[in-house]
């Protein structure tokens, strides 16, 4: 089984151009892939990241390469969703963030995993 904790690409950020105004950013990756840690077969899904930035925003090219780093990693749906949330919160410290992983049908089952973060005031 691959260890998905050693994702190697650095997620870059940039200063929020409107830090005094709460607004929502949503990024959708409809071509996300990882690998089932049991069967070794590829898993395909759509990852949606929705957040209210504080002082920094996530740079899109870096986010794309971060997602690509999962391509050959053996990781369960629940783990990948929570890892993405943890990693993105750690780099940009948003006011709020949701990560939704919607997985393609496998064996007649369609899975959707939703992880959330809301910063304490």
TORBAVO-661852 format. One record per residue (C-alpha): residue number from 1; x, y, z; residue in one letter. Coordinates in nm, 2 decimals. Last residue first. Layout:
N
REC   num       px       py       pz   residuo
REC   NUM        X        Y        Z         A
...
// end
This chain:
121
REC   num       px       py       pz   residuo
REC   121    -1.34     3.34     1.65         X
REC   120    -1.28     2.97     1.59         X
REC   119    -1.20     2.88     1.23         X
REC   118    -1.45     2.67     1.05         X
REC   117    -1.33     2.35     0.87         X
REC   116    -1.53     2.10     0.68         X
REC   115    -1.51     1.76     0.52         X
REC   114    -1.76     1.61     0.28         X
REC   113    -1.73     1.26     0.12         X
REC   112    -1.96     1.16    -0.16         X
REC   111    -1.97     0.79    -0.27         X
REC   110    -2.15     0.64    -0.57         X
REC   109    -2.20     0.26    -0.53         X
REC   108    -2.29     0.03    -0.81         X
REC   107    -1.96    -0.16    -0.79         X
REC   106    -1.77     0.16    -0.85         X
REC   105    -1.95     0.48    -0.94         X
REC   104    -1.73     0.78    -0.97         X
REC   103    -1.63     0.96    -0.65         X
REC   102    -1.75     1.30    -0.53         X
REC   101    -1.50     1.45    -0.29         X
REC   100    -1.62     1.77    -0.12         X
REC    99    -1.38     1.99     0.06         X
REC    98    -1.52     2.28     0.27         X
REC    97    -1.33     2.57     0.41         X
REC    96    -1.40     2.86     0.65         X
REC    95    -1.20     3.15     0.78         X
REC    94    -0.90     3.03     0.58         X
REC    93    -0.56     2.95     0.73         X
REC    92    -0.38     2.94     0.39         X
REC    91    -0.12     2.67     0.41         X
REC    90    -0.25     2.45     0.70         X
REC    89    -0.61     2.48     0.59         X
REC    88    -0.51     2.34     0.25         X
REC    87    -0.32     2.05     0.39         X
REC    86    -0.59     1.95     0.64         X
REC    85    -0.87     1.98     0.39         X
REC    84    -0.67     1.77     0.13         X
REC    83    -0.59     1.51     0.39         X
REC    82    -0.96     1.49     0.50         X
REC    81    -1.08     1.42     0.15         X
REC    80    -0.79     1.18     0.08         X
REC    79    -0.85     0.98     0.40         X
REC    78    -1.23     0.94     0.34         X
REC    77    -1.18     0.82    -0.01         X
REC    76    -0.92     0.57     0.09         X
REC    75    -0.55     0.61    -0.02         X
REC    74    -0.30     0.44    -0.24         X
REC    73    -0.11     0.72    -0.41         X
REC    72    -0.04     0.71    -0.79         X
REC    71    -0.24     1.01    -0.89         X
REC    70    -0.22     1.19    -0.55         X
REC    69     0.06     1.42    -0.67         X
REC    68    -0.17     1.54    -0.94         X
REC    67    -0.38     1.72    -0.68         X
REC    66    -0.07     1.92    -0.56         X
REC    65     0.01     2.00    -0.92         X
REC    64    -0.33     2.15    -0.97         X
REC    63    -0.32     2.34    -0.64         X
REC    62     0.02     2.49    -0.73         X
REC    61    -0.12     2.61    -1.06         X
REC    60    -0.42     2.75    -0.89         X
REC    59    -0.25     2.96    -0.62         X
REC    58    -0.44     2.93    -0.29         X
REC    57    -0.55     3.26    -0.13         X
REC    56    -0.40     3.44     0.17         X
REC    55    -0.50     3.68     0.45         X
REC    54    -0.84     3.54     0.54         X
REC    53    -1.00     3.33     0.26         X
REC    52    -1.36     3.20     0.26         X
REC    51    -1.34     2.85     0.11         X
REC    50    -1.48     2.60    -0.13         X
REC    49    -1.27     2.31    -0.26         X
REC    48    -1.45     2.07    -0.49         X
REC    47    -1.28     1.74    -0.58         X
REC    46    -1.44     1.54    -0.86         X
REC    45    -1.36     1.17    -0.87         X
REC    44    -1.18     0.88    -1.03         X
REC    43    -1.03     0.59    -0.84         X
REC    42    -0.76     0.38    -1.01         X
REC    41    -0.72     0.01    -0.92         X
REC    40    -0.46    -0.10    -0.67         X
REC    39    -0.71    -0.33    -0.52         X
REC    38    -0.67    -0.25    -0.14         X
REC    37    -0.51     0.10    -0.15         X
REC    36    -0.75     0.22    -0.42         X
REC    35    -0.55     0.46    -0.63         X
REC    34    -0.59     0.83    -0.68         X
REC    33    -0.74     1.05    -0.96         X
REC    32    -0.90     1.39    -0.97         X
REC    31    -1.03     1.50    -1.32         X
REC    30    -1.33     1.72    -1.22         X
REC    29    -1.11     1.96    -1.01         X
REC    28    -1.35     2.23    -0.89         X
REC    27    -1.22     2.55    -0.72         X
REC    26    -1.46     2.77    -0.52         X
REC    25    -1.37     3.10    -0.36         X
REC    24    -1.61     3.27    -0.13         X
REC    23    -1.61     3.63    -0.01         X
REC    22    -1.56     3.81     0.32         X
REC    21    -1.44     4.16     0.26         X
REC    20    -1.15     4.31     0.46         X
REC    19    -0.89     4.08     0.30         X
REC    18    -0.97     4.19    -0.06         X
REC    17    -0.66     4.11    -0.27         X
REC    16    -0.58     3.80    -0.06         X
REC    15    -0.20     3.77    -0.06         X
REC    14    -0.07     3.47    -0.26         X
REC    13    -0.04     3.10    -0.18         X
REC    12     0.17     2.80    -0.29         X
REC    11     0.10     2.44    -0.22         X
REC    10     0.42     2.24    -0.22         X
REC     9     0.43     1.92    -0.41         X
REC     8     0.56     1.61    -0.23         X
REC     7     0.27     1.42    -0.10         X
REC     6     0.42     1.19     0.16         X
REC     5     0.11     1.11     0.36         X
REC     4    -0.04     0.91     0.08         X
REC     3     0.17     0.60     0.18         X
REC     2     0.13     0.35    -0.09         X
REC     1     0.00     0.00     0.00         X
// end
